[in-house]
Amino acid sequence: CRGQLQKAENEFEKLKGEAVAILCARYWWRGIVAEVGEDGLLLGACILVYETGKVDGSTPKSEEACGADTFISFDAIELAGQFPWVFAGFEKKVGKK
């Protein structure tokens, strides 16, 4: 289990400063990876996504800004990615040329 957490830590460390979407307990969260620690990460400019809409869409269909950075435990993460809608409203457009 510790090996999997270390791998998650390493992967998110590579995404520090970039926009990412994370699925936890049926809800999507999106924001900027601000800090990465041993047990989880701090998601800056955090937004709760109620409905993503199309996976390849440019913006989520329904969402709400949290108004604060949010800590997410690696144990709670079901899926993470950089889908096109992740970047809506963020200056840094990773993977977009």
Secondary structure, DSSP 8 states (H G I E B T S, - for coil): -HHHHHHHHHHHHHTTTSEEEEEETTEEEEEEEEEE-SSEEEEEEEEEEEE--STT-SS-SEEEE-SS-EEEEGGGEEEEE--GGGGTT-S--TT--
